[in-house]
Amino acid sequence: MSKSEQISRMTDIMARFVGYTGKVLPDDVTAKLQDLHKKETSQLADVIFTTMIENQRLAKELDRPSCQDTGVIQFLVECGANFPLIGELEALLRESVIKATIDSPLRHNSVETFDEYNTGKNVGKGTPTVFWEIVPNSDQCSIYTYMAGGGCSLPGKAMVLMPGAGYEGVTRFVLDVMTSYGLNACPPLLVGVGGGDVCRNRGAAVEESVDASDWFAQ
């Protein structure tokens, strides 16, 4: 298979994967929702969980996105330094988002902020966002897709704390954000907390904490 054929094939696979991500939840997420549902005693909570589970069933059955807000697409890429398409990967992922937007379809969520127009393709300056982790001496590549919709991204907040604030300051900040912004988030909530030297690093740490594969075991 030529390189151009490899690029075309991977673009098609990723486009279908992005579309599928917007329609079907991972098995562990589905299992956790069912587990949480069983533990609820509130009638209102029972109605909400029943509705959520039925919504997911219909999304898969009808081949439609499970939420009207399919978010801004982000990719977490663990790529080997020797992966043959490493140089083409970012452009390839961009094309896969455009294809998924048309084929799935996905809502047009990418807006050029200062030019004030929707690109209509879910791509734009810095979108989709690709977070890279290069793995030395490897030719393998793992790609994780994350759809950052308003229900999870809008309630987010960054803060520069004074050096002496310590763990108590971090805890107070997190709880303040949860109580003031949590009403606008989509339940059930998984709160990602990232710490670092600059806001950009903290944001990446939040993505990694939310993406942790064992969080459902907590």
N, C-alpha and C positions, 0 to 999 in steps of 0.2 A: 504494500500500500504506500503510495507516494505521500509526501508531507502535506500537500494540499488536501488530499483525500482524508488524512488523519485529522486535520483541522476541521474539515467539513463534518466529519462523523462525530467528533467530540462536541462541536457546536450544537449539533442536533440532539445529542444525548443530554447535554446540559440544559438545553431549552426545554426538553420534556421533563427533566428533573425539577427545574424551577417551577414549571406549571404544576407538576404533581405535588410539590411542597405546599403550594397554595390551596390544595384541595384535600389532602390527606395528612392527618397528624401522625407522627411516629408512634410505633406500637407502645413504647414505654409511657408516652404522654397520654394516650388513650386509656391504658391500664390504670394510670394514676388518677385520671378523672373519674373512672368508675370506682376506684377505691375510696376517693374522697366523697363521692356520692353516697356510698354505703354508710359512711361515718356521720353523715349529716342527720340532724334531728329536726331542723327547721323546715316547715312546709314550703316556705319561699325558696330556700336553698334547694330543696328537692325539685321544685318546678324549674329552677334555673339550670341545674345539672341535667335534668331530663331533656330540656330544650337544647342545651349544648351538644349532648350526645346524639340527639335526633338530627340536629343540624349537620353534624359530621357525617352521619349515615347518608343523608340526602346529598351532601356535597360529593361524596364518592359515587353514589348511585347515578346522579345526574351529570357527573363530570363537570362540576362548576366549583369556583373558589368558595371556600367555606366562610369567607368574610368579604364584605364589599370593599374593605380597605386591605388590599394585598401588599401595602407597604412599599418602602424603598428597599431595593434588593442589596444585600451585602453578602460577600463571600469571605469565609475564613479558609485560607489555602495553606496547607502543609505540603510543600513541594520540594522534592529532592533536587539537589543542585545539578544532577545529571538527567533530569526528566527531559525527554526530547522536545517537548513543546513549551518549555518554560518561557522562552522569549515571546511566544505567540499567545500565551495563556490569558493575559489581561484583555487583549483585543477580542479574543475568542469568547470570553465570558460576557463582554459587552454585547457582542452580536447575539449570544444566546438569550440575553434578557430581552432584546428587541424582538426576537422570534417568539419567545414565550408570551410577551405582551400581546402579540397579534393572535397567536394560535390558541392560547388557554381559554379566554383572554384574561389579562390582568388590568386592573385600573391604572390609568395614567397618573402617576404620583410624582414624577420628577419635574420640578419647576426651576427655571433659571431665575433666581431670586431678584436680582437687580434689573434684569431685562423684563421681568414680569410676564413670562409666558410659559405654558406647559409644553414640554418637548413632544408629548404624545407617544413616547417610546420607552419611558422609564429609564432613560439614560440622559446624562448631562455632565456638567463639569464635576468630576469627582464621584459620579454615579454611573454604574454601581460601585460601591466602595469595596476594595479588595484588601484584606489584611493578610500580609505575607509572613510565613515562617519557613525559612529555607533550611532543609535538612541535608547536612553534608554527606557525601558518599552514598547517595541514594538516587534511584531513577524512578521512584514511586511518587504519586501525588494524590492527596486526599483533599476533597473540596466540600466544605460545609456551607449550606445556603441558609441565610437568615433574612426573613422578611420583617423589616422594622416598620410596623404600622403605628398609627397615632396612639393606639391603646397601650403600647409599650414604650414608645419613644417620647411622646408628649409629656408624660409625667417625670421624665428624667431631669436631673439638675446637677450642675457642677459647682463646686465651692472651693475657694482657697482658704484654708484654715490657718490660724496663727500657729507657729511652731510649738507653743506650749499647750495647745488644745488637747493633744494626746488622744488616746482611745475614747475618752469620755466625750470629747468634742466631736469625734467621728460618729459615735453612737447617737448623740443628741441631734446632729445634722440629719442622719439617716431617718430617725424617727419623726423629725419635723417634716421632712419631705413626704414620708409615707402618709402622715395624717393630713397634710394639706393638699397633696397632689394625688393621693391614692384614689380619690373619688372619681377621677377622670381616667383611671386605668381600667383595663379589661381583666376581670377576675377569672379564675383564681390567680393570685399574684405570686410571681417568683421575683424577688428583689435582688438585683446584681449590684454589688458594691465594689468599686475599684479605687485603689490608692496609688499615688505615684508622685513624681517630681513636677510634672507639667500636666495640663489638662488632657493633652493628646494621649499621653501614656495611660492616664487614669481611665479614659474612655475605652482604650483597647483592653484594659484589665477588666472592665465591666463586661465587655463582650465575652471574654474568656471565662469569667465566673458564671455567666448565664449559660454558656455552651458546655459547661462541665458535664460529662456523661453520667456521673453518679449522683447528680443533685436530687433525683427522685428517691434515693435511698435515705435521705435525711429525714 
